[in-house]
Amino acid sequence: MILKKCESIVMEKTIDIDKILKDKMGKKARWVPRPLVWWLKHIVHEDQINFHLWNARDLKGTPWLKSTIDYLNVTIKVKGIENLPAKDDPRRYTFVSNHPLGGIDGIAIGSVIGEHYDDNFRYLVNDLLMNLPGLAPLCIPINKTGKNGRDFPAMVEAGFQGDNHILMFPAGLCSRKRHGIIRDLEWKKTFITKSVETHRDVVPIYFEGQNSNFFYRLSNISDKYVKKINIAMLFLSDEMFKNTGKTFTITFGKPIPWETFTKEKSPMEWAEFVKDKVYKLSK
């Protein structure tokens, strides 16, 4: 359980704020006030995450996902499981979901799909998640910026051309709360264009859950005034632990044939079409 004390456990650190600061800032890291360093460790839950990563160090893929669900004491309810294509279906599918939490939702959906298909799926995710050893085997790391930006199209192409099902969160960022409504921002068109190219039907998924009002206020401020840095992302780990012990529902919709996405609409319009389908699953 997450409430156990971690300090007495001898373990290697996977998440090490001191090392991250040193790597990013060099000698200047010594001037970062210690109270600020302590706060960063607290807000990312360094001890608790390292405790789990160490205890689950021998697990990979879906078993790791399920151990994380257990560690967080989260209960998952599944609706529409009959809509999942059969395990022995030779075709490959693209699974797309809303992204209300930015953490538990991805882990939970992956655990259900991974169990159903014996690990035969891959996340298209931010390459930062490759730092989690148990999750890395299920990931196709993507980074649109920096030195890895040039590899983005090739890695996405390889993922869709491969033999694994693909799980994506087309909004990229987790949901925002605006005018009292929690909803994803604009969905990117990649899952439409690549699903058509590779003849993958699209399976819509709705995940029922929400973060704290503090997170939504902060994310809205960050989106408006600090556009180049996603400050809210720093708090996703804290939000994950705030959601421990809760029950969440995953609803799978019927697959949408790839032939649906004709030139009658643009890929962006079709992405919005699928997004609307996802949110209708909540009713």
N, C-alpha and C positions, 0 to 999 in steps of 0.2 A: 504494500500500500504506500501511497505517496507521503503519508504523514510520518513514516518512520524516519528516525534521525539518520542522516547520511554521513555526518562528520567523522565518525569512527571507522568508516569503511576505507580500507586501503585500495585505491583504484586509480587507473589511468584516467586523465581528463581528456574527453573528446572536445568539450566546449570549455575553452580557457580564455576568459576575458583579458587577463593580464598578457597572455601571449598574443592575442589579437591586437591589442593596443600597441604592443611592442613591434609587431610585424607591420602595422599600418603607420606608426609614428616614429619608429626608431628610438633614438635617445631622448626625443621630446616626450616620450611616454612617461618618463619619471616626473614630469611636471603636472601630470593630470592629478588633481586632488584625490586623495584616497577615499574621501566620502563619496565622490562621484563614481569611482571604480566599484566601491561596495554597492552603490545603488544600481549600477549596470548589472552586476552579478545577481543582485536580488531580483531585478525586473525580468531578467531572462531565465531566472531559476536555475542558475548554473549547477548548484549542488544536486538538485532534484533530477535534472536531466541527465547529468553524469552518472548518478546513482542507477537510473534505469538503463542507460546505455551500457554500463559495466555489467549489470546483472543479466542483460539480454545479449551480451557480446557474442554468444555462440549461435544466435538466431539470425536468419536471413529471410528476406521476402515476406510472404504472408504470415508465417509464424511470428516474425518480429512485429508486424502490424497488429496481430491479435494480442501479443503480449503487451503492446503499448496501450491498447484499449483496456486491457485488464488493469494495468498500472494506474491508469487514469480513472478507474472505477466507473467507466461509462457503459451504459446499456444502449444497444442498437436494436431498433425495431425496423423490419423490412416489409415494405408493401410492393406488390407487383412483381414478386420474384419470378412468377410464371412468364413474365415478359423478357426475361433474360434468354438469349439464344442458347440452345443446348451446347453442352461441353463438346460433343462430337461433331458439331456443325463445322464444316471445313472452312467456312468463310471467316473473315476477320472484321471486327466491328470497331467503331469509334464511339466511346462513351463520353458524354459531356454533361457537366453538372454546374449548377449555381455554386457559389463559393462563400457562404455566409460567415464561416468561422476563420478560415485561413490556416487551419491545423487539423483539428479533430475530424472535420468533414472529409478531408483527403485521406486520412488514415482509415476512417471507418468505411468509406466507399471502397477503398482499395482492399480492405480485409474481406469484404463480401465478394467482390469480383475475383480476387485472388483465390479465395476458397472454392468458388464455383468453377474456375478455369485452371485450377492447379498452378497458380503463379504465372499463367500464360497471358500476362498483360504488362504494359509499361506506362508509367506516368511521363507526360511531357511536363517537366518542372524546372524551376529556377535551379541553376547549377550549385547553389549554396547547399542544397539538400543532399548533395553527394558527400557531405561531411558526416552524414549519419550512416555508419557502416551497414546496419541492418536494412536500411531503405535503399541504399545505392544500387543493388542488383536489379531493382524494379524501375530504375529511373533512366530516362533519356534526358541528360542535362542540357538546358538551353540558356543562353545568355545573349540578348540582343545588343548588348553594349560592350565596350572595352575590347580587349584583344581577342576575345572569343566570338565577337559579333559576326565576323566573316564566316564562321562555321555554322551559324544558326540555320540558314536554309538547308544546308546539306544534312544536318543532324535530324531536322524535321522530316526531310525527304526519306532518309534511311529508316526512321521510325515507322512511317506509314507504309513503306515498301516492305517492311519486315513481316515476320510471321506471328507477331504478338498483337493482341487487342491493344488499343490505345485509350488511355483515360486522360481527359483534359478538363481544365477549368478555363473556358474561353475568355473570361473577363480578365484573366491574369492576376488582378488584385482581388482581395476579398470584398464582399459586399459593403455598400455604404448605406447609411440611414439618412434619407432626405425627405422632408415634408412628412415625417412620421412613418415612411415606408422603407423597409429594408429590402434592397434589391441590388443586383450586380450592376456595375457600370457597363459600358458598351462591350458586347462580345466581339472578339476579333474573328475574321473570316477564315483563318487558316484551316480550321476543322472542316469547313465546307469544301474549300477548293481541293484539299488533299483527300478527303473522303470520296469526292467525285472522281478524282484522278485514279484512285486505287480501288474503286468500286466497293467501298465500305459503307454499309448501312449505319445510321447514327442512332444510338440509344440514348434518349433523354433521361436525366436523373434529377430529382428534386431532393435536396437535403434541408430538413426543417431544423433551424437553430439560429441563434443570434449571439453576438458579443455584447459587451457592456455598453451602456450609454456613453460612458467616458471614452471608450474606443471610437465610437462613431463621431463624437464631437471632435476628438483629436484628428481623426482621419479627414474630416471635412475641412478643418483648419489647415492641415498639412496640404491637402489637395488645392486649396485656394491660395495660400500664401507661401508655401515652401515646395513648389512643384517639382523641383529637381531631386528632392530627397523624400523618400516615403518614410516619414518619421513614425507613422503608425505601425509600420512593420516591426519596429523595435519592441512593441508591446504585444505581439502575437503570442509569444510564449506565455506571458502573464495571462492573457485571455484564455489560453488553453487550460491553464491550471484553475482559472475561475470557473471553468465549465466542468470540472471534475465531479463525478457522482451524478451527473445528469443523464436523462434519457433523450435520445435523438431518433428521428424517423427518416429512413431513406426510402424514396418511392421511385421505382423503375417504370418508365413508360414503354410503350410498344416501339420497336425499331422503326425508324423512318427510312424507307428505301432511298438509296443514293440517287436513283433516277428522278426523285422528287425535285431535286435542285437543278432545274432547267435554267435556261438563259432568260426566262420570263422575268426573273428577278436578278439583281446583282448578288454576288456572294455575301455582301454585308447585309442585304435585305433578307437573305435566307438565314443568315446567322441570327438575326432578330426574330425571324419566324420560329426557329428552334428554341430560342430563349423564351419566347412567349409560351411555347408548348411545355417547357420545363416548369414555368410558374403556374400553369394551369393544373399541373399534377398536385399542387398543394390543396386543391379544392375537393 
